[in-house]
């Protein structure tokens, strides 16, 4: 499938939950307006003097809020000397003090480093441990280079792998990377990060919303046995603007604006600069392993059109090209030592949304072309071209009251994913999760395949959510997937129970369900007898929101995995493995306008057994401890912030000896216990400084983002010499500075 190329390149280099309704509670008294409250009127404008509509005005320390009209005016009840927090989807955050019934105009800086993300339409059912983050929270997190998607590395439950090579997305709760999915506007993408993880492929300015669900997601999402990441791109602005950014790593351009009264566009284009800069600063006499560096392009285009009051239409594209070439040394035979990869994909989506009264619906058609190429030395190669077509239909109906229940939401949907892959490969036997790395033999082409494969898959789902009373809400649903390549029908029931322990501040959630991942990773889909991997997930969580801007959530989980794909004794693939993951996660966030704080911690243990009689061992990405603490301050033109990270190293399998194979002229390692070794704990401090100012008609932002400022040694894993007598550490970059300039015109 579309994951095959990138993964194979790395090889060679519910439970149902039920509960009765709680006893009905007497409705709480309506809030009493303080005698000191007055009606406050004001207006919100940007730093160019234009009114800002749909800005949110909140009284600090309360849940009271108002929204500005088309001319930027608002009206709200607040006591004298209270602080108003003003934010919008196009600007930063501003504070205002109530000094009387009429306020001076409130100016929101058109600050590209602090754009808030607003969520429209029906939000996904959020599971315990999940988080939906806004742009202000994401971009105020230091150590990400201003890339909102890279803020995922600070989320509890996300394994920090330091250099995300060879997989498409994120590693969640210690599972294998292929067990999780990344969706952009509802459709999967095969690559989330460019090589070495410098950047996500989705431009920050094109992101509207980001939701991280480590498990327990609703029935509308499938083809994953772990977690998912939902990225939603945003429509263009009502005002025509052009934004440019340049840094030591890359440069980009974003253009947006209206096309008539009912149409808006957003276009983003980015190109790496690091492949131009490094050759200029590295002396020619240097004998380096990397004689070239990653090169990448990415682009997004989105056009939104309002057909009428009932129908909206969206057309979008997202694509990237990643190229990487490696030589072991300049002095050796480049032809024999060559390692070249190029990965490209383009996804095009057209969607129409309908909404009238209690009904809403979405019709979507998405197609994707992907191309992965690799050449290793003179003999090994990989070429995979994949074409995917995905039609989807979903409907929803809401009722305030039905069947004696309140706030009833019924959803249903169906989709097909029709794929065709053309593959030409000559590579060594692929390495599966937990297996020791084989000796490098440049002539080993024991795995060969040349041909094409069709894999049409189908899915349907339905769910029902309702309030049993003011405190208890239950969601239950059913999803069915048919994977045609192995001829397998998978039924997946899922449920969630939500209880409001207090009217507004404290909520408990319980979630359980069945999940499955089809055989599509590496060469899995080439063997028809390989079935899907399964998981059963249970999660319990609490969320506490004492005041506006403060959120604390914790969750504990258990996942049991079955039918894990492993190698049989003859080298073929089978579903002999099983495993489990368990742990707990904590996330605390506070935003007060001037200050932003973040604290995330997770404990996880992920183990598996690869077959009957096999010893239990850790997953390759088991990471017991992960801690992220961040604090940032913003006032006027300045923003300063820092983040401290601490996390466990990843497991590895030691080599305890080696034998020389004279026929193949190489040493064969003798591995120790699988994943019995582990890289040391790593910790680092990241800092970020932003300065925004106006220059003529333009708004400019200069930034400095430095990761690992005190140069702590970061070991990713270990490598051995050709005869396995010497062991050396493979380390990530000791210092990653990013200096850049961004402007809107």
N, C-alpha and C positions, 0 to 999 in steps of 0.2 A: 504494500500500500504506500501511501505518501510518506510514512515514517521509515520505510525500509532503507532508503539510501543513506540517510544521515546516521541511522543506528549501525548499519553494517560497516560504515566507514570507521566507526569507533572500534569495531571488532578487530579489524586488521590494523590499526595504528596503535420481614425483618423479622428480621424479626418484626412481627406486628406489635404495635404498642396500643394498649387499650386502657381506658380509664373512664370512670363514671363522672358525670357532671357534678361539680361542687355545688353545695347548697347555694341557692340564689341569695344574692346580697341586696340589701336595700340600696337604692341609688344614692350616691353621695350628694351632699348638699352642693348647690352651685357655688363657685368661688365668690367670696365676698370682696367687693371692691373697697380698698382702703379709702378712708375719708381723705387721705392726703393725695390720692391719685388724681391726676388731672388729664385732660385730653391734650395730647401733644401732637402738633402738626409740624411737618418738615419736608424737605426735598433732598433727593440724592442725585448727584451729578458725578461724571468722571472728571479726570484732570484736564480734559479738553473742553469742559463746559457743557457736555451733552447730557441730557437726562438719562438716568438708568431706570428702566422698567423691570418689574419683577424682582427687585432687590428685597432681601429679607431683613426686617428690622426686629430685633429681639431685645427684651428687657433682661439685662444680665441677672442670672440667678433664678430666673423663672422660665416657664414655657410659653409666656405670652409673646406673640409675634404678629407682625403686619407685613403686607407686601405693597411695594410702590406701584403706582399706576403708570400709564404710558408716558406721562409727563414727569415722572420721578417723585410724585407726592405720596405721602403716607400719613396715617393717623393712628395713634395708639394711646392706650391708657398707661400712665407711669407716674410714680411719685417724683417730687422734686429731688434733684441731685442724683437720680438714678443714672446708670450707664446703659446706653443703647449700643448694641452690637449690630453693625450693618455689613451685609455680605451679599455677593451676587455671583452669577456664573461666569462673568467676564472680568471681574476685578478682584482686588484683595479684600481685606477686612478693615473697617474703620470703626472708631469709637466716638460716641458723642455723649455729652452730659446734659441732662434735662435741667435747664435753667429757667424755663417758663413754658407757656403754652405754644410759643412759636420759636422754632430753632433756626439758626443760621444754616445755610446750605451745607450738606455733608458731602465731602469730596472723597470719592473712592479712586485711588490710584489705579490706572490701567496697568497693573503689575503682572507680567507674564509668569512670574515665579509663584504667584498665589492665586490661581483661578480655582474657584470652588466648582465641584461637579454636582449637578442636580440630576436627580433620577426622575424620569417621567414614565408613563405607561404603568402597567402592573409590575411591581417589583417581584423578583423571585422569592419563593418561600425560603426564608433564611434559616439555616440549620444551626444548632448549637455549635459554637466555635467559629462560625462564619463571620465575615466582616465586610461591610461596604464602606469604602474610604472615599473621601472627597479630595479634590485636587489640592486644596489648602493643606490638608493633613499630609498628603503624599509628598508634595514638593517642599514642605517645610522639614522633611526628614533628611538630615545630612547623610553623606556617604553614598548617595545615589547618582551624583552628577546631574541632578535635576530631572532624571528619568523616572516618571511616576511608576512605571511597570517594575523597575528594579527595586522599588520599595517593598515588593513581595518578599524579598530576602529577610525583612524585619518581622514578618508575620509569624506568630507562634504556629508551629506545625510544619513550616517550610524548612527543609534541610538545606543548610548553606554548603554548597559544593565548591565554592570559590571560583572555579573555572567551569562554566556549564558547556562542556563540549559533548557532542554526540547525542543529544536528546532534544526534544522539541519544547519542553516546558519546564515545569518545576517538579521537584521531588517532595512529596507530601507524606508526612507521618511515617517516614522510613521505608516506604514501599519502593518498588522499582519505578524508574522514571516514566516508563511507558504506561503505567497504571493510571496516570492522571491526564487530563485533557485541558487544552487552552482554546477558548472560543472567542472569536471576534465577531460582534454583532450576531451571535447565535450559531456561528459555523466554525468548525475546527480549522486551525492552522497548523502546519507541520513544524514550524520553527518559531520560537518566541524570542530568542536572543541571537545576535550576531556572534561570530567566533570570539572566544575569550570572555563573552558576557559584557563587553564594553557598553553596548546599547541594546535595548529591546527594539524589535523591528517596527513597532508602532510609535510614531512620533508623539511626544508628550502633549503637544498642542492639539492633536487630533483625538485625544482621549476624553470622553465624557464621564464614564463611570468604570469602576473596577471593583468587582466582587470576588472575594476569595472564599471558597466553600471547601474546607478540608475533608468533608464527608457528610453524608446524610442529605444530599440534595434531592430536589423534587423529581417526579417521574418524567418531566419534559426533557431531562438530560440523561443521556445514556452513554454506552460504549466506554465506560470507565469503571474500574473497581476500586479507585481510591478517591481523589478529589478533583475539583475543577476550578478553573479561573475564568471568569467572565469579563471580557473587555468590551465596552460599548463606545464606538466612535461618536463624535458629536456633529450636529449639523453646523453649517457655517453661520457666521454672525449676521445680524441685521445691518451692520455697517461694514463697508468694504475696507479691509485692511490687508497689509502685507507684512509678514514677519520674517526676519532673517536671523540666523544664529551661526556663529563660527566658534570653534574651540580647537584645541590641539588634537582632538580625536576625530571630529567630523564637522560638517557644516550642513545646514538645512534651510529650507524655505517653506513658509506656510502662507497661502493666500486664501482668503475667504470673503464672502459677501453675498449680496442679493443678486438674483437674475430676474428682474421684474418684481412684481408684488407677491408672488406666491412660490418663488423658487430661491433656494440658497445653495451655495457650493462651498466646499472645503477641500483644498488640495495641499498635500505635503510631499516634499521630496528631500532626500538626504543622501549624502555621499561621504564615505570615510576619507579622512585626511591623514590618518596615522601612517598609511602606506606611502605617502609622499614625504612625510616629515622624518621618519626614522632613518631612511637611507641618507638623508642630509647630515644627520648628527652622528651616525656610526662611522668610524674611520674604516677605510678600505682594507687595512691590514688586519682588522679584527676577524678572528676565526670563530664565528658564531653558529649555533645550531639553526637559528632562524635567519636565513638570508633574505626572506621576504616576510611580510606581515599580512594580516587579514585585510581583505578589500571587500567593501560591501556597498550596495545601493538598497534603498527601500522607498516605497511610495504608497500614498493613500489618496483616494479621491472619493468624495461623497457628494451626491446631489439629492436634495430634498425638495419635493414639490407637493403643495396642497392642492389636490384635485378638486375637492369641494369640502363641505362641512363634515362629511362622513368618511371620506377616503383620503389617505396620504400615501405618497409613493416615494421610495428611496432606492437609489442605485449607488453602488459602492464598489470599489476595488481596493485590494491590498496585495502587495507583492514585494519580493526581495530577491537579490542576487548576492550570494556569499561565495567568495573565492579565497582559497588558502593553499599555499605551496610551501613545502618544507624540504630542505636538504640537510643531511646529517653534518656535512662539513663541505667547505669549498674545495678542499684538496682531493676528495675522493670522487669516484666515478658517479657523476650526477645521475646518469641514466639508471644505474643499479640502485641508487639510494633515494630516488625521487618519491615524494609523497604529495599528490595533488588532489584537491577536492574542489568541486563547485556544486553548489546547491541553489536551485532557483524554484520559485513558485509564484503563481498569480491566481488569486481568487476573485471572482466577479459575482456580485449578488444583486438581485432585484427583488424588492419586497413591497407589498401593498398592505396597508393597515386600515381596517374598518372599525368604526366605533359609532354606535347609535343606541342611546338608552342603555339597557342592561347588557347589550350584546357587544362583543368585540371579536375581531378575527384578524388573522395574518396569513397572507399567501406569499410564499417566498420560493425563489429558484436560485440556486447557487452552483457555480461550476468552478473547478480548480484544475490547473495544470501544474505539475511539479516535475522537476528533472534533477536527478542526482548523478554525479559522475565522480569516479575516483580512479587514480592510477597509482599503484605502489610498485616501485621498481620496474623491472622489465617484463614481469610475468603476470602480476596480479592486477585485476581491474574490476570495476563495478559500474554498470550503467543501468539506471532505472528511470523509466518515464511512466508517470501515472496520470490518469484522467479521471476526475470524479464529477458526477452530476447529482445534486441533492435537491429534489423538490420537497416542500414542506407545507402543511396546512394545519393551523391551530385555531380553535375557537374558545371563547370564554363567555360565561353569563353570570351576572351578579344579581342577587336579590337581597333586599333588606331583611325580609322575613320569608321563610319557606319551611314547611314540614315542622313547624314549631321551633325552628332555629333562626338565628339572626346572622346577618352579614355572610350569606351563603355565596360561595364562589365555586362554580363548576367549570372545569377545563377539559379539553380533549384535543388530541392531535395525532397526526400520522406523518411519516416521512419515509423516503427511500434514499439509500446511498448506493448509486450504481457506479462501480469502479472498473477500470481496465488498466492493467500494468504490463509493460513490456520490460523484460529484464535480461541482461547479459552480464553474467558474473563468472569470475574465476578467482577464488579467494580461499584461504584456509577455512577449516571448520569453525563456524562462528562460536564465540564465547558466550555462554549463558550466565545469568546472574549467579554469583558465588563461585564460579569455576576459576581455577588458577589460570593466569596468563600463560599461554603456550610459548615455547621458544620461537624467536623470529626466524622464519625460514623464507627467504625471498622467492624461492621456487615452489613453495607449497600452494597448489591450486586444487586441493582435494574436494572443495565444494564448487561444483560447476552447474550452471543452468543457463539456458538460452531459450526464450519463448515468451508467451504472453498468457495472462490469467484474467478472467472475469470474476468479479466478486460483488454481485448485487445483494444488498442487505435491506431489510425492511423493519419498521418499528411503528408501534401505535401505543397510545397512553391515554389515561383519563384520571382525574382526581376530583375530590370534593372537599371543601374546607368550610367550616361553619363555627359560629360561637354557640356553645351550649348555654352560657350565661355571660355576664359581664366579665368574668374572670377566665373562663376556660374556652380554648379554641382547639379544635381537632381537625387535622388534615389527613386524609387517607387516599391512596392512589395505587394504580396498577400500570405497569409497563411491560410490553411484550416485544422482544427483539427476535428476528429470524435472520440468522447468519447462513447464507446459502452455500458458501464454500464448504463448511463442514456439515451442512444440512441440520442445523441445530436451532430449536425454538427455546428461548429462555424467558420465563415468567418471573417478574420482579415486583413483589408488593412492597410498598413503603408507607410509613405513617409518621405523624408527628403530633405531640400533645404539648400545648402551650398554656401555662397557667400564670396569670398576673397575681403575684403574691401581695402586691400593693397596687393601688389604682394607676400610678404613673411611673414609679421608680424601680421596681424589682419584678423581674419576670423569670420563670423557670421553663425550660424546654427539654423534652424527651423525644428522641428520634430513633427510629430503627428501620431497617430495610435490607433488601437484596440487590446486588449490583453485579455487573458482568463486563468483561473486556474481551472483544473478539480477537482471534489470532491474526494480528496484522503487523507485529513488530518483527524487525529483521526478516528472516526467511520463513516465519511462521505460516504465512498465508500460502506458501508454495506447497505445503503438505495438507491434503484434504482431511486426513484423519485427526488433525489437531483441533481440539475443541476450545471453547472460550474459558478464560479464567473467571472464577466466581469469588465474591466476598459477601459477608454478612456483617453489617455495621450496627453498633449501638452507641449512642451518644447522649450524655446528660449535661446540661449547662445552665448557668445563671447569668443574667445581665442586670446591672445596676446603673441607673442614670439618676443621681441625686439632684442635679441641676443641669440646665442647658449647657452643653459644651463639655460635660464630664461623663465618661462612659467606662465602666469596669465590667469585664465579662470573663468568665472562667468555664471550662468544660473538661469532662473526662470521657474517654472513649475506649472502645474495644472493637477490634476488627478481626474476624476469622476468615482466612483465605483458603480456598480449595481449588483443585484442578490447575495448580500452577504448572506452567509449561517448563519442562526440563528435558535434558538429553537422555535417551535410552542407551543401553549398552552398545547397540550397533550404530550409534551416532544419529539416529533419527530422533524426532521430537515426540514427546508424549505429555500427558497431563498427570504426572505422578506426585507433584509437590503439594504441600500444604504449609500454612504459616499463620501467624497472628501478630497483631500490633496492638499496643495498649499504651496509655499515657494520659497526661493532663496538660492543659494550656491555659495561660493567663494573659490577658491584654487589658491595659489601662491607658486611657487617653484623656487629655484635658486641653481644651482650647478656650482661652479667655480673651482673644483678640490680640493682645500684645505677646502673650506667652503661649507656647505649645509644648506639651510634654507627652512622652510615649514610653511605656514600659511593657515589654513582651517577654514571656518565658515559657518554655515548653520542656517537658520531660517525655521521652518516648523510648520504647523498647520494641524492636521488630525482629522476629526470629522465624525460621522456617525449617522444614524437613523436606529434602529433595526427592525422597522415595522410600518405599518400604525398607526398614532396617537401617536407614541412613541416620547419622547423628544430627541432632538439632544444631543449627548454626545461625549466626546473625545475617540479616540482609546486608547487601553491599552498602546501603545508604542508611544504616542504623546510626542515629546521632542522639545519644541520650539527653544531652543538655544543650540548650540554646537560649541565650539572653541578649536582649537588645534594649538599651535605655537611651533616650534622646531628649534633648531640650533645646528649644530655639526661641529667640526673642526678635520681635519685629516692631519697629517704630519709625514712622516717617519714611525716609528713603532707605533705611538700613534694615538688614536682617542678618542675624548671627545665630549659628547653631552648632551643636556637637552631638555625636552618637558614639556610644561605647558598645562593642560587640564582644561576646564570649561564647564559644561553642566547642563541642567535642570534635575530635578528629574522626575520620571515617575508618571503618575496618579494612584490613588487608590480610592476605594470606602469605605467611613467611615461606621462604625457601630454605630447607634444611640440608640440602645436598644436591648434587648433579652428577650425571653420567654422560660420558662422551659417546656419541653415535658416529662411528667412523663412516658409515654408509652415507649419512646426510651431512657429515662434517659440521656438527653442532652439538652443543651440550643440552641434555634433557633435564629439566629441573625436577627435584623431588619436593613436592609441596608439603608443608605442615598442616595443622588443622585449619580448616577453612575459616577465614576471617577471625583468626585468633589474635592477630596483631591489630594495633590501632595507631593512627597518627596522633600526635600530641594535641592538647587543647590549644586553641588559638584565641587571642584577644587583640583588639585594636581600637584605636580612637580615630574617628572621622570628623572633620570640621567643614563648615560651609559659610561663606560670606557673600551676601548679595547687596548691591547698591543700585537703586533705580533713580533715574532723573529724566527730565524732559529737555529735549534739544530741538528747538523749532517745532515743527509739527509731529516730531517723532518722540516716542517713549523708549528709552534705552535701559538695559539692565546689564551690568557687569557682574560676573560671579567667579568665585574661587572655591573649588571643591577638592579636598585632599583626603584620600583614604589611607589609613594606617600611618598616621603622622609620626609615631615613635618607632616605626620600622620593626614591629614584632615579626619574628620569623614565622611564616605560614606554610606548613608542610601539607600538601594535598595527598600524596601517597609516596610509595617507594619503588625504585627501579633497581635492577641488578645488572652487573656487567655480563659480558657474553658468556663467561664460564661460571657465573653465579658465585664468584668468590668475594665480590665487593658489592655493597649495598649503598645506594645513594638516594637522597631525598629529592623529590620533585616538588618545587616550591612555586607558589603563585607570585605575582609581581610584588616586591616589597613596598612600593610606594606608587599610588595611582593619583597623580594630580590632574585636575581639569580646570582650565582657565578659559573663559569664553565671554562673548558679548552677544546680546540678543536685542533686537529692536523691532518696534511696530511702527509702520508708516501709513 
